[in-house]
Amino acid sequence: MQNKTISEIEQEYDLEIDRIVSEIKKNNAKRVLLQFPDGMKPYSTVIAKEIESKTKATCLIWLSSCFGACDTPNLGASEKDIDLVISFGHSERKQRK
């Protein structure tokens, strides 16, 4: 298990937390599903807690596999309970020279 802070994770990945928070607030989303590629799943709870701390939303984490941006969760009957789906990718932060 990775024990990194949100600041440490943001040094490695461009999470766009402010953009996500803005979308949640704009859509008045109460239940937000977060989807992560397998390599980012160890950080998912830290990211979810950060989003929850800045919004009134409850974040749920999609634990099934994710094979890229076009692989959206198949929610089935639970779809009506989800207000917004946020899919993360391996968008690494570019090193400044």
C-alpha positions as CSV (number, residue, x, y, z in Angstrom):
1,M,0.0,0.0,0.0
2,Q,1.3,3.4,-1.0
3,N,1.3,5.9,1.9
4,K,1.7,9.2,0.0
5,T,0.1,12.5,0.8
6,I,-2.0,14.4,-1.8
7,S,1.0,16.8,-2.3
8,E,3.3,13.9,-3.0
9,I,0.9,12.4,-5.5
10,E,0.4,15.7,-7.2
11,Q,4.2,16.0,-7.7
12,E,4.0,12.8,-9.8
13,Y,0.6,13.2,-11.5
14,D,-1.4,16.2,-12.8
15,L,-4.7,15.3,-11.0
16,E,-6.5,18.5,-11.8
17,I,-8.2,18.5,-8.4
18,D,-9.4,22.2,-8.8
19,R,-11.1,21.3,-12.1
20,I,-12.7,18.2,-10.6
21,V,-14.0,20.2,-7.6
22,S,-15.4,22.9,-10.0
23,E,-17.2,20.3,-12.1
24,I,-18.7,18.7,-9.0
25,K,-19.9,22.0,-7.7
26,K,-21.2,23.1,-11.1
27,N,-23.2,19.9,-11.5
28,N,-24.3,19.9,-7.8
29,A,-23.1,16.3,-7.7
30,K,-23.7,14.4,-4.4
31,R,-22.3,11.0,-5.4
32,V,-19.2,10.9,-7.6
33,L,-17.7,7.7,-9.0
34,L,-13.9,7.9,-9.4
35,Q,-12.3,5.5,-11.9
36,F,-8.5,5.0,-11.9
37,P,-6.1,3.0,-14.0
38,D,-4.5,0.1,-12.0
39,G,-1.3,2.0,-11.5
40,M,-3.1,4.8,-9.7
41,K,-5.4,2.7,-7.5
42,P,-3.1,2.7,-4.5
43,Y,-3.6,6.5,-4.3
44,S,-7.4,6.4,-4.9
45,T,-8.5,6.8,-1.3
46,V,-6.2,9.8,-0.7
47,I,-7.5,11.5,-3.9
48,A,-11.1,10.7,-2.9
49,K,-10.7,12.2,0.6
50,E,-9.1,15.3,-1.0
51,I,-12.1,15.8,-3.3
52,E,-14.6,15.1,-0.5
53,S,-12.8,17.7,1.7
54,K,-13.4,20.4,-0.9
55,T,-17.0,19.5,-1.9
56,K,-20.2,18.1,-0.3
57,A,-19.9,15.0,-2.5
58,T,-19.4,11.4,-1.5
59,C,-16.8,9.7,-3.6
60,L,-17.0,6.1,-4.6
61,I,-14.1,4.2,-6.2
62,W,-14.5,1.9,-9.1
63,L,-12.4,-1.1,-8.4
64,S,-12.8,-3.1,-11.6
65,S,-10.1,-3.0,-14.2
66,C,-9.7,0.1,-16.4
67,F,-8.1,-0.3,-19.9
68,G,-8.0,3.3,-21.0
69,A,-10.1,6.4,-21.4
70,C,-12.8,4.6,-23.5
71,D,-13.3,2.0,-20.8
72,T,-16.1,3.6,-18.8
73,P,-17.7,1.8,-15.9
74,N,-20.8,-0.4,-16.7
75,L,-23.0,0.8,-13.8
76,G,-26.2,-1.0,-14.6
77,A,-28.9,-0.5,-12.0
78,S,-26.6,1.6,-9.7
79,E,-26.3,4.2,-12.4
80,K,-29.2,6.2,-11.1
81,D,-27.3,6.7,-7.8
82,I,-24.3,8.3,-9.5
83,D,-24.3,12.0,-10.4
84,L,-20.9,12.2,-12.0
85,V,-18.1,9.9,-13.2
86,I,-14.5,11.1,-13.1
87,S,-12.0,9.0,-15.0
88,F,-8.3,9.5,-14.2
89,G,-5.4,8.6,-16.4
90,H,-1.6,8.3,-16.1
91,S,-1.1,12.0,-16.9
92,E,2.3,12.5,-15.4
93,R,3.4,15.9,-14.4
94,K,6.0,17.2,-16.7
95,Q,9.4,18.0,-15.1
96,R,10.3,21.7,-15.4
97,K,13.9,22.4,-16.5
